[in-house]
Amino acid sequence: MEGVPPRFPTVYRRWLRGCSRADIALTRLRIATLRLAPHDLGRVARIRLVLSELSTSAWEVETHRTLLDPGRGPVLRMLVSRLRAGTLEVRSAPLAGWSPDFTVFHGDPVERALLGPHWLERTPGVGGPRFAFAVSGEDARRVADRFARIWDGAYDVGSAVARLLGGTVEALDRLTPPSGEGIVSAPQFRGVLPP
């Protein structure tokens, strides 16, 4: 439709595919709604992710939601691989206090940023509009400088996140039938993440 701006997930994936590095600041990681494909990150040589909230209880909820969708397997495997290779770094900055979430896309020569709720799922969950906006040039550089300050004061949690994601992938492999259809019933979980 004329005059309708592209949806956030469309712009986000397009900009990821065109950048060489990405700096991402999220309140929390929603792996159950992460709608990325491995080719979306094919050109990205380095990703730095800083999280404000990283708790075991929130992670368990995300894991359970992820286990119900075996289609998440390839992107989760790719994230674990990047964490282990060091091309994805994760830090936690619980007291950094930023809002809204933002991503800086570094490319040659373009540097730009998206600021606002990072919803990569098909529908944004709770009803109502979610607005994000894009900046480039000097504004994007200011956002990049803010990310650098947050990053420098954050704590490395990459190995912990790699273990958590690896455990999610292993549980997904155990619960997914060999046919790959991935029909998993809730009673198998009984409120506890499989070992």
Secondary structure by P-SEA (a helix, b strand, c coil): cccccccaaaaaaaaaaaccbbbbbbcccccccccccccccccccbbbbbbccccaaaaaaaaaaaaacccaaaaaaaaaaaaaaccbbbbbbccccccccbbbbbccccccccccccccccccccbbbbbbbbbcaaaaaaaaaaaaaaaaabbbaaaaaaaaaaaaaaaaaaacccccccccccccccccccc
